[in-house]
């Protein structure tokens, strides 16, 4: 089982690096601070994906989202990351803060939103939810992770606001 987890982890990192290479070739950064921020976000994202692969390899698929959330939070904290779960996200409308019950599943290092799912298939509604959370929070990077897949790399969606 460890070899399977290692192969899954390497496949996921490879897919992530290919995506980054394509994105970096099509995007020019005009300020070094933005480039540094992106590098930090990429490092955090890599750690999140590694932790998610560890959780998926250990638990497998078929559990409730809440089980994956608790275990991923623990795994991220074990790796030294600052992690908050079920973070309230108000809507600011016309200068007024309105609490509508929106909650981020996990917020890592106060910069990366992680939305977890345990569904048969990620739909456009799930992706729209992540994009909405990114816009409402002002965060730049979000990961949508579906644990109900055989290979976790097939369940990871990365979005930038």
C-alpha positions in Angstrom: 0.0 0.0 0.0 2.9 2.3 0.7 4.2 2.0 -2.9 0.7 2.8 -4.2 0.6 6.0 -2.0 4.1 7.0 -3.2 3.1 6.6 -6.9 -0.1 8.5 -6.3 1.8 11.3 -4.5 4.4 11.5 -7.3 1.7 11.5 -10.0 -0.1 14.4 -8.2 3.1 16.4 -7.8 3.9 15.8 -11.5 0.5 17.0 -12.6 0.8 20.0 -10.3 4.3 20.9 -11.7 3.0 20.6 -15.3 0.1 22.9 -14.5 2.5 25.4 -13.0 4.9 25.3 -15.9 2.1 26.0 -18.3 0.7 28.8 -16.1 4.2 30.4 -15.7 4.9 30.4 -19.4 1.6 32.3 -20.1 1.8 34.7 -17.2 4.4 37.4 -16.6 4.8 38.9 -13.1 5.6 42.5 -13.0 6.5 42.8 -9.3 8.9 40.6 -7.4 6.6 40.7 -4.3 3.8 39.1 -6.3 6.2 36.5 -7.6 7.4 35.8 -4.0 3.8 35.5 -2.8 3.0 33.1 -5.6 6.0 31.0 -4.7 4.8 30.9 -1.1 1.3 30.0 -2.2 2.7 27.2 -4.4 4.7 25.8 -1.5 1.7 25.8 0.8 -0.4 24.2 -2.0 2.2 21.5 -2.4 2.1 20.7 1.3 -1.7 20.6 1.3 -1.8 18.2 -1.6 0.8 16.0 0.1 -1.2 15.9 3.3 -4.4 15.2 1.4 -2.7 12.3 -0.4 -1.5 10.9 2.9 -5.1 11.1 4.3 -6.6 9.5 1.2 -4.0 6.8 1.2 -4.7 6.0 4.9 -8.5 6.3 4.9 -9.4 5.4 1.3 -12.6 6.6 -0.2 -16.2 6.2 1.0 -16.2 8.2 4.2 -18.1 11.4 5.0 -16.5 14.8 4.2 -16.2 15.6 8.0 -13.9 12.6 8.5 -11.5 13.8 5.8 -11.7 17.3 7.1 -10.7 16.4 10.6 -7.9 14.1 9.4 -6.6 16.6 6.9 -6.6 19.4 9.5 -4.6 17.1 11.8 -2.2 16.2 9.1 -1.6 19.8 8.1 -1.0 20.8 11.7 1.4 17.9 12.1 3.4 19.4 9.1 3.7 22.7 10.9 1.0 24.7 9.1 -1.5 27.1 10.6 -4.9 25.6 10.0 -8.4 26.8 10.8 -11.5 24.8 10.0 -15.1 25.9 9.5 -14.2 29.5 9.2 -17.2 31.9 8.9 -17.3 33.9 5.8 -19.7 36.9 5.8 -20.9 38.8 2.8 -20.2 42.5 2.7 -23.1 44.2 0.9 -23.5 48.0 0.7 -21.0 48.4 3.4 -22.9 46.1 5.7 -21.5 42.8 7.0 -24.2 40.0 6.6 -23.6 36.6 8.1 -25.3 34.1 5.8 -23.8 31.0 7.2 -21.1 30.5 4.6 -18.1 28.5 6.0 -14.7 27.7 4.6 -13.9 24.0 5.2 -10.2 24.7 5.8 -8.1 27.9 5.7 -4.3 27.2 5.6 -1.8 29.8 6.6 -4.5 32.5 6.3 -4.0 32.3 2.5 -5.2 29.1 0.9 -8.9 28.0 1.0 -9.4 24.3 0.9 -12.9 23.1 0.1 -13.5 19.4 0.6 -16.0 17.1 -1.0 -16.8 13.4 -0.8 -19.0 13.1 -3.9 -19.3 11.0 -7.0 -18.3 13.8 -9.3 -17.3 17.5 -8.9 -19.8 19.7 -10.7 -19.6 23.3 -11.9 -21.6 24.3 -8.7 -18.7 23.0 -6.5 -16.2 25.0 -8.6 -18.4 28.1 -8.4 -18.6 27.7 -4.7 -14.8 27.8 -4.4 -14.6 30.8 -6.7 -17.3 32.6 -4.8 -15.4 32.0 -1.5 -12.2 33.3 -3.0 -13.9 36.5 -4.1 -15.7 37.0 -0.9 -12.6 36.4 1.2 -10.1 38.2 -1.0 -7.9 35.2 -1.0 -6.0 34.3 -4.2 -5.7 30.5 -4.1 -8.2 27.7 -3.5 -8.1 24.0 -3.7 -11.2 21.8 -4.3 -10.4 18.3 -3.1 -12.8 15.4 -3.7 -11.8 12.4 -1.6 -14.4 10.0 -3.3 -12.0 9.1 -6.1 -9.7 6.1 -6.6 -6.6 8.3 -7.4 -6.7 11.6 -5.4 -4.9 13.4 -8.2 -8.1 13.0 -10.2 -10.1 14.8 -7.4 -8.0 17.9 -7.0 -8.9 21.2 -8.7 -6.7 24.3 -8.2 -8.2 27.8 -8.7 -6.7 31.3 -8.6 -8.7 34.4 -8.1 
